[in-house]
Amino acid sequence: MNEHTPPWPTRLRDGLLSAGVWTIMRLLRLQPPQFSAWVGSFWARAIGRHTRVHKAALRNLRLAYPEKSDAEREAIAIGMWDNLGRMAGEFVHLDRIWQYNMWEPAKSRIEVSGGSNFVAMRIDGKPALVFTAHLANWELPAIAAAAQGLDSAVLFRAPDNTFLADLLFAARSKVMGNLVAASHVAVFELATVLDQGKHLGILVDQSRPGGPMVDFFGHPCPVNPTIARLARLYECPVHGVRVIRLPGGRFRIQCTPPLNLPRDAGGKIDVNGSMQMITSVVEGWIREHPEQWTWFYRRWRHLGAGY
């Protein structure tokens, strides 16, 4: 057996889990997207609040919102499960969920704010970096880029379950640009993407042990500096794109103008300062719709057990 091949009990467990996920995906695929989202929301809210992950989310919410009551933080956490469940139900409809008609917005599932920034990225002939966060349905920015005609690539982290990873990759590859799996050699692939003048999307709201420290909701946390390092190396524009979940199974996608990133004394983009600026933008997004963010990520794990 190859040293990288998981033991057979792990492969059996992964195979059974993937078979279950595949079956659920096929059943939900037969339903309209909004009904699938409701089913996902119902079960996520029913089960999620009884898990250890829910406790982790509440712990993070106490750090982020010490001024809120326990009931208010609980409501945000339940809203998080609602959003995650809806996203799971929507995932099986990724190729159907993008319904955007700029001439008849009332008939569209998608609203676009800052569309001129999408257009500018498409026609300026330059590579660009785009950051986003685990907000609302965070699969949509990559779908938006492809739908807007942007030559793009997306950095993603594949699940350890190889069967499940293949399922997710197959669904995403139909509606997104190039998919670059996170790995120790991914930086070379990312450099190639920018060398080719493409647009690269990166999720930036997770912790990175050993990364530069930034302030996030009033507490220090380490971040992954990849996007700032690439911006420093390529001197390309950096945009933020976020999704807001709206009532009725609709979404608003917003694209910011390019950020005016801080620079060091030599005129080069300052990596640490840029990561603070990007993190502050993300925090502002979360504060507007806290129930749409994924609160159980261990952004402050370095503070110790129980924080």
N, C-alpha and C positions, 0 to 999 in steps of 0.2 A: 504493500500500500504506500502511495506517495505520502511524504511527511506532511504535505499540506492538505491531504484528504481527511476530512473529519471522521471520527470513529462511526461504526455503523449505527449505534443507537441515535447519534446526533443526526445522521442522514435520514434515518427512519422518521424521527420526530419532525425534521424539516420537510420531508416529503409529505407526511400526513397533514401538517399545517398548511403547506402550499396547496394540497388537494382541496382542503376545506375552503381556503381563500378563493381558489379558482371556481369552486362550485357557487359560492356566494356571489362572486363577481358575475358569473353567467346568469344567475337568477335576477340580480339587480339590473343587469344589462337589458333584460326584457321589460323593465319598468321605465316610465318617464323619469328624466333626471330629478325633477323636484320630489317625486315620490321616493326615489332611492335615497335622496338626501334626508328626507323625513325619517325613513327607516333607520338610517345610520345615526341620526341625532337621537332617536328614541332609545336605542340600545346603548349608545355611548353615555347618555345621561343616566340611564338606569344602572349601568355597571361601573362606570368610571368613578363615581363618587365613593365607592367602597374599596378602592384600590390604594396601594402605597403611593402610586403616582399622584393621586389626588392630594395626599398629605404633603408630598413634595411641592406641589403647586401652591398649596396654602402657606407653606413655609416661605416660599419665594414672595408671595403676595404680602405677607407680614413685613418683609424687608422693604418691598417696593412702596407699600401703602400703609405705613404705621398709623396714619390718621384715620383710616377707615375702620369700621366696626367688623366684628367677625362675620356678621350676616352679609355685609357688603362684599367682603372678600369671598365668602362662600358663593354668592351670586355670580361673581366674576368667574370663579372656578367652574361652576355649572355651565355658564355661558361658553367657557372654553371647550367643555365636552360636547356641547351642542354644535359648536363650529367644527370640531374634529370629526364628529360623526357625520355631519353634512358633507365634509370634504371627502370622507371615505366613500359615501354614497355617490358623490359626483365623480370620483376617480374613474369609475367604469364608463363614464360618458365623456371622457376628455375630448374625444373627437366630435362631440355634439354640442358641448357646452359653450363653445365660442360662437355666439350669435350677435354680430355687430353690424349695424347698418347706419352709417353716419348721416344718411338722408332721412331715415325714419327711426330716430332714437327711441320713440315710444314702443316700437316693435322689437327692440333689441334686448337681449339679455345682459349686454355689456354696455356700460358707459365709459368713455375715455376722456380723461382730463389731462391736459398737457400733451395733446396729440401732436402739436407742432414740434415737440421735442423728439417724438418718435420719427417724424418726417425728417428733421434735421440730422438725426443719426443715420438715416437711410441714404441721404443724398450728399453728405459732406465728404464721403470717400475716406473717412478715418476709422480706425478701430475705436472702440469705446468699452468702458467697463460699467456694468450695471449691477448695483447691489439691491437686494431685497431681503425680506424677513419672513419668518413663519407666521404670517398673518392671513386670516380669512382662508381663501384657497390659493396657496402660494405656488401651485402649479401654473396658474394663469399667466404670470409675467412671461414665462418662456413661450407659452402658446401665443400670447399677444405679439411677441417679437416676430415669430414665424408668420403670423397672420398679417402683420404690418410690412412684411417683405424684408425684414432685417436678416442679413446673413449672420447667424448667431450660433453660439455654443453655450452650454450650461454645465457648470460643475455640480456634481451630485454625489452623495454618499450612498453606495449600494448596501442593502441589508446583508448581514452575514449569511443568511439563508439563501443559498445560491438559486434554489428553485423559485423563491419569492422574488429575488433580484431579477431573474429572467422575465417573470410576469410583469413587474413594474417597468422594466426597460422596454418591453414590447409595446406596452400601452403608451409610454412617453414618446418613443421614437416615431410614432405615427404623426404626432402633432407638434413636435419641437425640433429645434435645430440639432447640431451635433451634441452628443451627450458625453461628457468627460467624467469618468469615475474618479473620485478622490483617492489618491494613493501617494506613495513617496516619490513617484515619478510624474505625477500629474502636472507639476509646475512646468515641465518641458512641453507637455501638450498644450497647456494654457498659453505659453509663449508662442507656440506655433499658430494658435488661433489668432493672436494679436498680430503676429508677423504677416498673416494673410489678410489683415484688414477687417477681421470679423468683430462682432460684438459679443462680449463675454459676460454672462450672468452668474453671480455668486451670492449665496445666502450668507449673511454676515452676523447673525444674532446668536451664535453658539460660542461656548467657552473654548479657549485654546490654552491648556496649561503651558506655561513658559512664554506665552505671547505678551506683547506690551499691555500694560495695565491702563484701563480707561475707567471713567466714572459712568456708572449705569444705575439709574434710579438712586443716586446718592451713595452708592457703594462701589468700591473698586472691583474690577473683574478683568481677567486676561482675555484677549481677543486674538483671532487669527488675522495677521497683518497682510495676507497674500494680496488682497485687492489694492492696498496702499503701496506695497512694494512694486506691483505691476504698473501702477499709475506713475510711480517715480521713475521706473525704467523706461516706459514707453511714452510718457508725457501725453497721454490720451485723456479725453474727457471722462468724467465719472458722474453717472446719473443714478438717482434712486427711483425705483419703481415699486409701488405697493398696491395691494388689492384691498378694497373695503367691501365687506359683504352687506348687501342691501336686502330689504324685504322682498318676498316673492321670487326667490331664487335668482336674484340679479346681483351684479357686481359693478363696482366702479374701479377702474384702473387708472392710477395717476403716475405720471412720469415727471420728475423734477428737471429743471434746467441743470446744466453741468455745475457741480459744486466748485466753489473757489477754494481749493484745498490750501492749507497753510504750507509755507515753504521755510527752509532753513536759511542760514546766513549765506550759503552758497547759491541760493536760488532754486535748489532742488526741492521737490515735494517732500515734506516732513512726514515720515511714516506714522510716528506715534500721534502727532497732532491730527493727521488725517483720519486715523482710526477713531480718535475722540469725536471729531466732527461727524463722521458717518454714524457712530454709535448714538450720538445725540439726536440725529435725524430719526433713527429707528425708535429711540425712546419716545420722541414726540408722536410718532405714528401709534405706538402702543398706548400711550396715554389717551389718545382720542377714542380708541376702541379696545380697551383692555381685555374684554371678553373674547376678542378674536385672535389673541396671541397664545402661544403654546407655553404655559407658565411652568411646566415641570422641568424644563431644561436646567441643568445645574450650573447656572452662570456664576454662582458665588460659592462653589464647593470649597475653594481655598480658605474660606472663613472657618471651616471645621465642622464637625458633626453637629447637626441641628442649627448651624450658623450661630 
